[in-house]
């Protein structure tokens, strides 16, 4: 079978979770948001997701119809809806896809808009929402994010109460209800991961248990231990007392998805970024050509052996705050010269998966955004070698 999806779609992720829980073999196809020709060809003109193409070439549309059909006809899916609880399981799944989704998608949408690679896709995404909900709706939802989150917490409170007494919504094993709820969490994770991290611990523990059932860790290996927010702050306060060294502490090359290399030296190139890094195989937009993270922040969150999991190219003992560096400022790094860009760098769902929800909340703290705890983006202006131990100096200041 093939499952066609948008990665952020709560309905597609609901079906995907059901596929993973059922143990069926399937191919996942990510549909470009701005190019749905293949989807239209397969379906005869339907351009929404999810779409499932079965082994006999028959096509299933709409998440509820897809899963109703598969539960009725395939024993592997039937196991997700035990007959003794079929009514409440379907009722919960329908509630998650209607009542809960109505709040969750409004909360996630403003940030999801920024994930699209092209101006056309961003404009199309907003147009689709505004055509249904009115001009300016996305901006309005962003303004009401705190109100929407409070509503989300209220809606999820009974589920959290249930999960205090059992590992999954209907007992010891996940059901289709868990898949439906996870679809909403997957969408929220894509848009507002720090909001997810602020949800009750019962829901976060459930999410972790379910993800273990869905397959290998989706974002590579996590840190061996996740530190509490208070412990992170305490460690950072202690580390901050030392004098800045203004040096490169670690170089990280992302050689492949979830794969890292930490050489003692590397090459920064104006066309390729950090030579060998995965950025070179992407869009080529130099606004995020390389990333830097304060090594003191990294040390407060994880052990040095785990710094590579952050995914930032240069871990530096250097002040990256807005008070120290502004967009357009240039910094000599070893033999190379870089320029700070204005693209924000915030913790995401991958960060939470690797270092924990408390770490994500700490780096994304709105009151501390000017400190740029998660780091900064930069582009390479002059190529050159960089080595662990090399110094950094802002142009215009004594080196």
TADARA-V117423 format. One record per run of one state. SS is the DSSP state (h for helix, s for strand, l for the rest). FROM is the first residue (numbers start at 0). LEN is the number of residues. If there is no record, write none. Layout:
BEGIN
((SS FROM LEN) (SS FROM LEN))
END
This chain:
BEGIN
((l 0 1) (s 1 4) (l 5 4) (h 9 13) (l 22 4) (s 26 4) (l 30 6) (h 36 7) (l 43 7) (s 50 3) (l 53 5) (s 58 3) (l 61 1) (h 62 11) (l 73 1) (h 74 4) (l 78 4) (h 82 31) (l 113 5) (h 118 15) (l 133 3) (h 136 7) (l 143 1) (h 144 19) (l 163 4) (s 167 1) (l 168 2) (s 170 1) (l 171 4) (h 175 16) (l 191 1) (h 192 5) (l 197 3) (h 200 14) (l 214 14) (h 228 11) (l 239 7) (s 246 5) (l 251 1) (s 252 4) (l 256 2) (s 258 3) (l 261 3) (s 264 5) (l 269 3) (s 272 2) (l 274 3) (h 277 4) (l 281 4) (h 285 3) (l 288 1) (s 289 5) (h 294 7) (l 301 2) (h 303 7) (l 310 3) (s 313 3) (l 316 13) (s 329 4) (l 333 2) (s 335 5) (l 340 8) (h 348 7) (l 355 1) (h 356 7) (l 363 2) (h 365 6) (l 371 4) (s 375 7) (l 382 1) (s 383 4) (l 387 3) (s 390 4) (l 394 5))
END
